[in-house]
C-alpha cells in the first residue's frame, strides 16, 4: 500500500490525528515588527507585558494562537484567520510590499487587529501607511482622560461593557471605510473598518497585556472584539472568565508556564521555530508559510 494511502487509512480509523485542525481559526501575532527590548506583547511572555492570558482566552473561544516572525506576505498570512499587529518599532519597518500583502489578504477575508501606542512608543509613519488603507490614522498623541474610559457605547461590537482601563494611548483619525465604535472626549479610541470580505479593528494601545487584561471590563471587551472578528456567537458571560496567571515551572533549564488548558508557553527571551515547537507554541515558517507541528501538555 502506498504511504499516502496508509496515512489516510490511519487517520480515517482515528489511529493517527493531524497535529493541527484545519477548521480551527488561527490568531497570528506579528512578532517581526514588534522588536521591543525586553520583548513585550507576545504569546510566549508570561509577565506583565505579555499576552499569555489573552492567548488562554482565545483558546476558550475556539481559536488557536500562532507567531509570525518573518515579513508579512502571502505565505505567512495564508494560515491566519486573524492577524494582530502591535506596537511596531524601527528595527523592521513595515514595507510597501507587506502593506500590499496585508491589504489583499484582508480583502480576501482576513481579519486584522491593529494596536498602536502613545507618542514616543510606536513607529507611526510606516504603521499609518498600512492602516491608512482602511481609512485609519494613529495620531502621534497621548489621549487625555486618565485610564478609565467610559461609558462604552452599545453597538455591533460591544454590548456587555461599561468602562475600559487603558493606559497612555493615542487616538485615531478616520476616513471611509472606517467607523468609530468608541469616542471619548472628542477623541476616537477604537474603530472598525470593513473592506472587501475582511474587517479591521484598531485602537491606540496594546490594551490587553497580562497586567491590565482583567482591569475594569477589558476581558469582556476583548472577548466581544474577538467574537466580532471570528464571527463567534459565544456569550461573554460564558467566555470571559476571570483571567488566571499561568502556573510557572522549569523544564530542561528553561522557565516555562503551563496554562490551565495544558498549553505551555515560554518565559525565555529567545524565540526560534524549534524552541516554540517544543514548548507547544504554533510557529509559522517565514519562507514557506507552513504551520509547524504543535505539541501541547506534558511539558
Order of alpha helices (4+ residues) and beta strands (2+ residues): alpha-beta-alpha-beta-alpha-beta-alpha-beta-alpha-beta-beta-beta-beta-beta-beta-beta-alpha-alpha-beta-beta-beta-alpha-beta
